[in-house]
Amino acid sequence: MKTISAEIYSELTKLGLKNVKAFTLDEMLELLPFTIGMCGLVVEKTITSEYVCGYFNALTVFASLSFIHKIKSKNPAEAAGKLLVWCIENGHVKVEDLNNDNKTKN
C-alpha cells in the first residue's frame, strides 16, 4: 500500500496539520474537498502509469484547459498529498477544520 512521502508529511506538519501519519490514498481523499467551485476532484491513472490528481472543470470545452490544478505522480497517495498541500496553501481547505475532524475520528 502506497503512502505519502516524508516530504509531504513534513509540509503538512509545517502547515499546521496535527496527527499527520503516513496517509494512504483513501485517507488523503477523505481530507480533500470533493469540489472547488464548479470543479470536481479527479484521480486517474494515465497510460504512462502515472496518476493525476486534481480538480477538473467539466464545463470547459478544451481538455487541456479543464483542470484548475493537477498533480502527476507515480504514487497516487503522493499526488493526493501534494494536492492537499496546494488546497491548504490556496485557502480551499482550512487546517483547523482538518484538525477538528481528526479529533472526532480518534
N, C-alpha and C positions, 0 to 999 in steps of 0.2 A: 504494500500500500504506500503510495507516494504522499509525502507531506511537504510543507513549506520549508524553505532553506533557512539556515541560521541568519542570513542577510535579511530576509523578510521578517523573521522573528524579531530581530534587533530593531528594524524600522517600526514595527507595530508597537514594540515596547517604548521606543522613543516618542511615539505619537500619543502615548498615554494609555494604551490598552493594557488592562490588568489581566492576570491569569492567562497569559499567552502560552500556548503549548505548540507542539508540532501538529498543527491543524492538517486534517485530510481535506480533500476536495469537498466532500459532503459538508464538513464543518465550515469551510470557508464560504460555501454557497448560502449557508444559513445566516451568515453575517452580512452578506451583500444585499442591497436593496433589489427587489425584483424589477423595479422600473426607476428610471430617472426621466422625469417629464414624459415624453411620448416614446421613449426608448426602453426596450426590454433587454433583460440580461440574457446573453447567449454564451454557451460553451459548446465548442465544436472541435472535432478532430479533422485536420486537413489531410490531403493526400500525401503530404510530406511528413506525416506522423507528428506534426506539431499541433498543439492545442491553441485555440483562440478563445479568449475570454474577454467579453466587452459588452457594450451597450449599443444595440442595433436599432436604428430608426427605420421601421418598416414602411413609413410613409415616403421615404426618399426613393426616387426613381433610379438613381445611379448607384449601383452596388458599391463602387469604390468610395462613395461619399456617405454611405449609410451608417457607419459606426461613429459615435461621438467620441469614443475612446476604446481602444482594444490593446490587449497584451498577447504576445505569442510566446510559447514556451514548450519544451518537450515534456515538461511536468505540469499536468493540469492544475494541481494544487498551488504550484508556484505562480502560474498565470492568474489564478483567482486571488492569491495573496497580494500580488502586485496591483491588481485592480482594486482591492480593498484599500491599500495604501493610497492610491490615486483618489478614491472616493472620499477618504478622510481628509486628505490634503485640499480637496476642492469643495469641501463643505456638503457633500452628498450624504455622508454618514457622520454622526456625532459619536465620538469616543465614549462620552458619558452614557449614551443610550446603550452602546455595546457592553460597557462595564455593568450597567444595571441589569441587562438581560442575562449576563453571566452569573450575577448574584442569584437571580431567581432560578436558574438552571442547576446551580450547585447545591 
